[in-house]
Amino acid sequence: MIDVIFRAPLKPKKWHTKQRFLFIRTGNRKQYKEPIQLDLFIPYEYGHDFKVIITNKRLSARKVLRYHNGRGAQEGIFAELKSQTQMDYVPTRRQAGNQVFVLAAMLVHNLNREMQMLTNEQQCATTERRAPLWHFTRLGTLRRQLIQRAGRLTRPQGTLTLTMSVNPAVKSELLHYLDVLKQVA
């Protein structure tokens, strides 16, 4: 529950212009971490969380807070970049090698998202919290479902063909992606 929202235009000494600062206090119940004794009740400790948001948005303070709290989707993207494309890894001691590695990882991530946006319909509308408009399948899940499959390239009747074990779900998903991407290309 939001108790207090206080806003003030402030200008720190090193900044050139005033900015809008929102000071927010929310009440919450603290987790009781002591050993539980056999009493009639367990007392709860109540406290406050404090947050300061600097913004240039001209929305109401509550809407700015909702927008700020909706940043979890963006943080999920960073977490996926770190876990699925190894963006938290420094492969070489040279800047050029690291730049190529980062660009390749970002290209993989962006192509994955673009492919999913092209092949799936938009599932959500724009909200105050700015939730993603599509429900994306994580890159690791797609890798396990589609790419890390046993198969081999064969040439029946002279045509290069990917031969895999029979799996109707994988076949329909692969063909769906290929059909949509062929139409777009």
C-alpha positions as CSV (number, residue, x, y, z in Angstrom):
1,M,0.0,0.0,0.0
2,I,1.4,3.4,-1.0
3,D,1.4,5.7,2.0
4,V,3.1,8.8,0.7
5,I,4.1,10.2,-2.6
6,F,6.0,13.4,-2.5
7,R,7.3,15.1,-5.6
8,A,9.8,18.0,-5.9
9,P,11.8,19.5,-8.7
10,L,15.5,19.3,-7.6
11,K,18.7,20.3,-9.2
12,P,21.9,18.6,-7.9
13,K,25.0,20.7,-8.1
14,K,26.5,18.9,-11.1
15,W,23.4,18.9,-13.2
16,H,22.4,21.6,-15.6
17,T,18.6,21.5,-15.2
18,K,16.0,20.6,-12.6
19,Q,14.5,17.2,-12.7
20,R,11.3,15.8,-11.3
21,F,12.0,13.6,-8.2
22,L,9.3,11.3,-6.8
23,F,9.8,10.2,-3.2
24,I,7.6,7.2,-2.4
25,R,7.0,5.4,0.9
26,T,5.2,2.1,1.0
27,G,4.1,0.2,4.1
28,N,4.8,-3.5,4.3
29,R,4.8,-6.4,6.7
30,K,8.2,-7.6,7.5
31,Q,8.9,-11.4,7.6
32,Y,9.2,-12.7,11.1
33,K,12.5,-14.6,11.2
34,E,12.8,-15.4,14.9
35,P,12.1,-18.9,16.2
36,I,8.3,-19.4,16.6
37,Q,7.2,-20.1,20.2
38,L,3.9,-21.6,21.1
39,D,2.1,-18.4,21.9
40,L,-1.4,-17.4,20.9
41,F,-0.2,-15.3,18.1
42,I,2.9,-14.3,16.1
43,P,3.4,-10.5,16.1
44,Y,4.1,-9.0,12.8
45,E,6.6,-6.3,12.4
46,Y,5.5,-3.4,10.1
47,G,8.0,-1.2,8.3
48,H,8.4,0.9,5.2
49,D,10.2,0.6,1.9
50,F,11.4,3.8,0.3
51,K,12.0,4.6,-3.3
52,V,13.1,7.7,-5.3
53,I,12.3,7.9,-9.0
54,I,13.8,10.6,-11.2
55,T,11.7,11.1,-14.3
56,N,11.0,13.4,-17.2
57,K,7.5,11.9,-17.6
58,R,4.6,14.4,-17.2
59,L,2.2,11.7,-15.9
60,S,0.7,11.6,-12.4
61,A,3.0,10.3,-9.7
62,R,1.0,7.0,-9.3
63,K,1.2,6.3,-13.1
64,V,5.0,7.0,-13.1
65,L,5.3,4.5,-10.2
66,R,3.3,1.9,-12.1
67,Y,5.5,2.4,-15.1
68,H,8.6,2.1,-13.0
69,N,7.4,-1.1,-11.3
70,G,6.7,-2.6,-14.8
71,R,10.3,-2.7,-15.6
72,G,10.5,-6.4,-14.7
73,A,10.0,-7.3,-18.3
74,Q,13.1,-5.4,-19.4
75,E,15.1,-6.9,-16.5
76,G,13.9,-10.3,-17.7
77,I,15.4,-9.5,-21.2
78,F,18.8,-8.7,-19.6
79,A,18.6,-12.0,-17.5
80,E,17.9,-14.0,-20.7
81,L,20.7,-12.2,-22.5
82,K,23.1,-13.2,-19.7
83,S,21.9,-16.8,-19.3
84,Q,21.1,-17.8,-22.9
85,T,23.6,-15.8,-25.1
86,Q,26.4,-15.5,-22.5
87,M,26.4,-11.7,-22.5
88,D,28.0,-11.9,-19.0
89,Y,31.0,-13.6,-20.5
90,V,34.2,-11.9,-21.7
91,P,35.7,-14.3,-24.3
92,T,39.0,-12.4,-25.2
93,R,41.4,-9.9,-23.9
94,R,41.0,-7.7,-27.0
95,Q,38.2,-5.1,-27.4
96,A,37.5,-6.1,-31.1
97,G,36.9,-9.8,-30.2
98,N,34.6,-8.8,-27.3
99,Q,32.7,-6.4,-29.6
100,V,32.2,-9.1,-32.2
101,F,31.0,-11.5,-29.5
102,V,28.5,-9.0,-28.1
103,L,27.2,-8.1,-31.5
104,A,26.7,-11.8,-32.4
105,A,24.9,-12.4,-29.1
106,M,22.6,-9.4,-29.7
107,L,21.9,-10.5,-33.3
108,V,20.9,-13.9,-32.1
109,H,18.6,-12.5,-29.5
110,N,17.0,-9.9,-31.9
111,L,16.5,-12.5,-34.7
112,N,14.8,-14.8,-32.2
113,R,12.5,-12.1,-31.0
114,E,11.8,-10.9,-34.6
115,M,11.0,-14.4,-35.7
116,Q,8.5,-14.9,-32.9
117,M,6.9,-11.5,-33.6
118,L,6.5,-12.4,-37.2
119,T,5.1,-15.8,-36.7
120,N,2.8,-15.1,-33.7
121,E,-0.1,-12.7,-33.2
122,Q,0.2,-9.9,-30.6
123,Q,-1.3,-11.2,-27.4
124,C,-1.4,-8.1,-25.2
125,A,-2.4,-4.4,-25.4
126,T,-0.4,-1.5,-24.1
127,T,-0.7,-1.1,-20.3
128,E,0.6,1.4,-17.8
129,R,3.2,-1.1,-16.7
130,R,4.4,-1.5,-20.4
131,A,4.2,-5.2,-20.4
132,P,5.5,-6.9,-23.6
133,L,2.9,-7.1,-26.4
134,W,3.9,-10.7,-27.2
135,H,4.5,-13.7,-25.0
136,F,8.0,-14.8,-26.1
137,T,9.4,-18.3,-25.8
138,R,12.8,-18.1,-24.2
139,L,15.8,-18.7,-26.5
140,G,16.9,-21.8,-24.4
141,T,13.5,-23.4,-24.8
142,L,13.5,-22.8,-28.6
143,R,17.0,-24.2,-28.8
144,R,15.9,-27.4,-27.0
145,Q,12.7,-27.8,-28.9
146,L,13.9,-27.1,-32.4
147,I,17.7,-27.0,-32.8
148,Q,19.1,-29.6,-30.4
149,R,17.4,-32.5,-32.2
150,A,19.0,-35.6,-33.5
151,G,19.0,-35.5,-37.3
152,R,21.3,-35.7,-40.3
153,L,21.5,-34.3,-43.7
154,T,20.8,-36.9,-46.4
155,R,20.4,-36.7,-50.2
156,P,17.3,-38.8,-51.2
157,Q,16.9,-38.5,-55.0
158,G,19.7,-35.9,-55.1
159,T,18.0,-33.3,-52.9
160,L,19.6,-32.2,-49.7
161,T,17.2,-33.0,-46.9
162,L,17.2,-32.8,-43.1
163,T,16.2,-36.2,-41.8
164,M,14.9,-36.3,-38.2
165,S,12.9,-38.7,-36.1
166,V,9.2,-38.5,-36.4
167,N,7.8,-35.9,-34.0
168,P,4.6,-34.2,-35.2
169,A,4.8,-31.2,-32.8
170,V,8.4,-30.3,-33.9
171,K,7.5,-30.8,-37.5
172,S,4.4,-28.5,-37.4
173,E,6.4,-25.8,-35.4
174,L,9.3,-25.9,-37.8
175,L,7.0,-25.7,-40.8
176,H,5.1,-22.9,-39.3
177,Y,8.2,-20.8,-38.8
178,L,9.5,-21.6,-42.3
179,D,6.2,-20.8,-44.0
180,V,5.8,-17.4,-42.3
181,L,9.5,-16.5,-42.8
182,K,9.2,-17.5,-46.5
183,Q,6.2,-15.2,-47.0
184,V,8.1,-12.3,-45.3
185,A,11.3,-12.8,-47.3
